[in-house]
C-alpha cells in the first residue's frame, strides 16, 4: 500500500478508491530505520 506513514491515508484511499492505507507498525519501523541510516551517515 502507498502512503503507509500518513494516518489519514486509509480514509482517503476509501474515499477515492485508491490503494492507500496507514500502517502504524510499518510507519514506526520505517522511521526507526531512517534514523539509524542517517545516524550512521552523519556521525
Buried (B, 14 or more C-beta within 10 A) or exposed (E): EEBBBBEEBBEBBEEEEEEBBBBEEEBEEEEEEEEEEEEEEEE
